[in-house]
Amino acid sequence: MHDIGNRMGFKVNQIGPVHPTVEGGYQAALALEGGDTTAIITYNDLIAVAPCCGSPPTA
């Protein structure tokens, strides 16, 4: 992913690894706060939902 993104002129950052859960996604989303991120590629839908929702998971 890094090689392809860099060849295309994108700035590529990796966050993680995180657990493949909503909680893991929330932890990754915290690392994105305040940045200029315009796209996210995640391992699964549980990780992906946290940056979209923007709130911590509840039990």
Backbone as ProteinMPNN parsed JSONL, in Angstrom:
{"seq_chain_A": "MHDIGNRMGFKVNQIGPVHPTVEGGYQAALALEGGDTTAIITYNDLIAVAPCCGSPPTA", "coords_chain_A": {"N_chain_A": [[0.82, -1.174, 0.0], [1.92, 1.257, 0.845], [3.978, 1.67, -1.094], [2.555, 1.803, -3.55], [0.789, 3.958, -3.073], [2.627, 6.055, -2.61], [3.911, 6.143, -5.108], [1.832, 7.126, -6.588], [1.668, 9.638, -5.67], [0.5, 10.155, -3.212], [0.284, 10.882, 0.28], [1.033, 8.525, 2.579], [0.073, 7.034, 5.557], [0.43, 4.796, 8.273], [-1.552, 3.479, 10.807], [-1.515, 1.737, 13.731], [-0.668, -1.675, 14.534], [-4.148, -2.335, 15.281], [-6.737, -3.755, 17.346], [-9.091, -5.901, 15.69], [-11.735, -4.709, 16.011], [-14.598, -2.676, 17.009], [-13.748, -1.076, 19.113], [-10.976, -1.091, 18.635], [-10.989, 0.323, 16.228], [-11.92, 2.768, 17.148], [-9.761, 3.563, 18.729], [-7.859, 3.905, 16.713], [-9.114, 5.981, 15.335], [-8.836, 8.069, 17.127], [-6.177, 8.709, 16.761], [-6.317, 9.97, 14.347], [-7.548, 12.376, 14.719], [-7.699, 15.868, 14.28], [-6.029, 15.909, 12.122], [-5.28, 15.998, 8.561], [-6.591, 14.019, 7.132], [-8.0, 12.403, 4.341], [-8.9, 10.029, 3.374], [-9.518, 6.625, 4.295], [-8.36, 3.361, 4.755], [-9.381, 0.312, 5.902], [-9.05, -2.758, 7.835], [-11.371, -4.225, 8.38], [-15.024, -4.002, 8.625], [-15.756, -3.419, 11.239], [-13.667, -1.958, 12.337], [-13.772, 0.201, 10.608], [-16.186, 1.513, 11.174], [-15.915, 3.092, 13.468], [-14.345, 5.553, 12.968], [-16.25, 6.833, 11.395], [-18.479, 7.167, 13.052], [-17.497, 8.467, 15.313], [-17.639, 8.282, 18.11], [-16.963, 6.724, 21.285], [-17.182, 3.139, 21.748], [-19.873, 1.501, 23.474], [-20.663, -0.629, 26.241]], "CA_chain_A": [[0.0, 0.0, 0.0], [2.805, 2.428, 0.888], [4.665, 1.853, -2.378], [1.598, 2.239, -4.575], [0.343, 5.304, -2.731], [3.715, 7.007, -2.836], [4.108, 6.296, -6.556], [0.722, 7.925, -7.114], [1.767, 10.981, -5.118], [-0.268, 10.291, -1.972], [0.966, 10.733, 1.561], [0.469, 7.312, 3.178], [0.421, 6.804, 6.96], [-0.16, 3.588, 8.86], [-1.874, 3.553, 12.225], [-1.769, 0.385, 14.227], [-1.907, -2.432, 14.425], [-5.206, -2.226, 16.286], [-7.6, -4.933, 17.394], [-10.12, -5.85, 14.636], [-13.012, -4.486, 16.695], [-15.01, -1.274, 17.032], [-12.843, -0.407, 20.054], [-9.728, -0.875, 17.91], [-11.238, 1.41, 15.286], [-12.005, 4.007, 17.909], [-8.387, 3.926, 19.085], [-7.24, 4.426, 15.494], [-9.755, 7.264, 15.03], [-8.232, 9.086, 18.001], [-4.906, 9.104, 16.147], [-6.617, 10.764, 13.156], [-8.125, 13.667, 15.103], [-6.926, 17.069, 14.053], [-5.189, 15.799, 10.94], [-5.892, 16.339, 7.279], [-6.896, 12.75, 6.473], [-9.112, 12.465, 3.397], [-9.326, 8.674, 3.038], [-9.105, 5.601, 5.256], [-8.521, 1.96, 4.349], [-9.349, -0.486, 7.127], [-9.022, -4.21, 7.729], [-12.742, -4.747, 8.346], [-16.077, -3.014, 8.854], [-15.807, -3.035, 12.645], [-12.696, -0.871, 12.497], [-14.196, 1.328, 9.776], [-17.365, 2.22, 11.696], [-15.554, 4.048, 14.528], [-14.061, 6.909, 12.464], [-17.482, 7.407, 10.857], [-19.387, 7.508, 14.146], [-16.825, 9.468, 16.137], [-17.852, 8.169, 19.557], [-16.454, 5.467, 21.791], [-18.175, 2.073, 21.871], [-20.404, 1.274, 24.817], [-20.889, -2.049, 26.54]], "C_chain_A": [[0.875, 1.253, 0.0], [3.435, 2.703, -0.468], [3.724, 2.399, -3.448], [1.142, 3.664, -4.311], [1.404, 6.355, -2.998], [3.974, 7.218, -4.32], [3.016, 7.153, -7.179], [0.713, 9.343, -6.544], [0.967, 11.221, -3.853], [0.649, 10.208, -0.766], [0.282, 9.561, 2.269], [0.984, 7.171, 4.597], [-0.251, 5.529, 7.434], [-0.375, 3.817, 10.338], [-2.141, 2.134, 12.68], [-0.495, -0.422, 14.281], [-2.878, -2.138, 15.571], [-6.003, -3.52, 16.275], [-8.697, -4.808, 16.341], [-11.535, -5.747, 15.221], [-13.389, -3.012, 16.582], [-14.098, -0.487, 17.978], [-11.488, -0.126, 19.394], [-9.858, 0.26, 16.912], [-11.316, 2.753, 15.978], [-10.607, 4.481, 18.306], [-7.65, 4.504, 17.868], [-7.811, 5.799, 15.139], [-9.183, 8.38, 15.892], [-6.923, 9.595, 17.416], [-5.123, 9.991, 14.921], [-7.11, 12.174, 13.489], [-7.168, 14.817, 14.847], [-6.027, 17.024, 12.831], [-5.933, 16.195, 9.681], [-6.211, 15.09, 6.456], [-8.118, 12.9, 5.572], [-9.617, 11.09, 2.992], [-8.773, 7.704, 4.076], [-9.341, 4.234, 4.629], [-8.38, 1.135, 5.62], [-9.385, -1.976, 6.822], [-10.432, -4.79, 7.631], [-13.753, -3.645, 8.679], [-16.177, -2.577, 10.309], [-14.828, -1.901, 12.932], [-13.188, 0.375, 11.764], [-15.329, 2.143, 10.4], [-16.976, 3.284, 12.724], [-15.202, 5.433, 13.99], [-15.311, 7.6, 11.9], [-18.395, 7.904, 11.96], [-18.799, 8.555, 15.091], [-17.095, 9.392, 17.614], [-17.366, 6.806, 20.02], [-17.551, 4.409, 21.883], [-18.644, 1.953, 23.315], [-20.701, -0.202, 25.002], [-22.347, -2.414, 26.457]], "O_chain_A": [[0.614, 2.198, -0.745], [3.427, 3.84, -0.941], [4.061, 3.343, -4.163], [1.112, 4.488, -5.226], [1.114, 7.418, -3.547], [4.229, 8.343, -4.751], [3.247, 7.829, -8.181], [-0.146, 10.153, -6.894], [0.771, 12.37, -3.456], [1.677, 9.531, -0.803], [-0.92, 9.609, 2.527], [2.194, 7.185, 4.825], [-1.376, 5.225, 7.036], [0.517, 4.294, 11.039], [-2.923, 1.415, 12.058], [0.606, 0.096, 14.096], [-2.479, -1.748, 16.668], [-5.951, -4.286, 15.312], [-9.194, -3.704, 16.116], [-12.4, -6.581, 14.958], [-12.594, -2.196, 16.115], [-13.719, 0.645, 17.675], [-10.92, 0.951, 19.573], [-8.942, 1.069, 16.764], [-10.834, 3.758, 15.457], [-10.308, 5.673, 18.225], [-6.907, 5.477, 17.991], [-7.077, 6.681, 14.693], [-9.059, 9.517, 15.435], [-6.594, 10.773, 17.555], [-4.203, 10.693, 14.5], [-7.09, 13.059, 12.634], [-5.98, 14.741, 15.161], [-5.336, 17.999, 12.533], [-7.069, 16.667, 9.732], [-6.111, 15.107, 5.23], [-9.14, 13.452, 5.981], [-10.653, 10.983, 2.334], [-7.71, 7.927, 4.657], [-10.394, 3.982, 4.044], [-7.382, 1.244, 6.332], [-9.705, -2.397, 5.711], [-10.661, -5.739, 6.882], [-13.38, -2.51, 8.974], [-16.638, -1.469, 10.586], [-15.142, -0.985, 13.693], [-13.028, 1.489, 12.264], [-15.415, 3.349, 10.17], [-17.667, 4.298, 12.832], [-15.719, 6.421, 14.512], [-15.406, 8.827, 11.932], [-19.022, 8.954, 11.819], [-19.514, 9.417, 15.602], [-16.81, 10.351, 18.331], [-17.355, 5.847, 19.248], [-18.72, 4.744, 22.076], [-17.909, 2.263, 24.252], [-20.958, -0.927, 24.04], [-22.708, -3.57, 26.68]]}, "name": "protein", "num_of_chains": 1, "seq": "MHDIGNRMGFKVNQIGPVHPTVEGGYQAALALEGGDTTAIITYNDLIAVAPCCGSPPTA"}
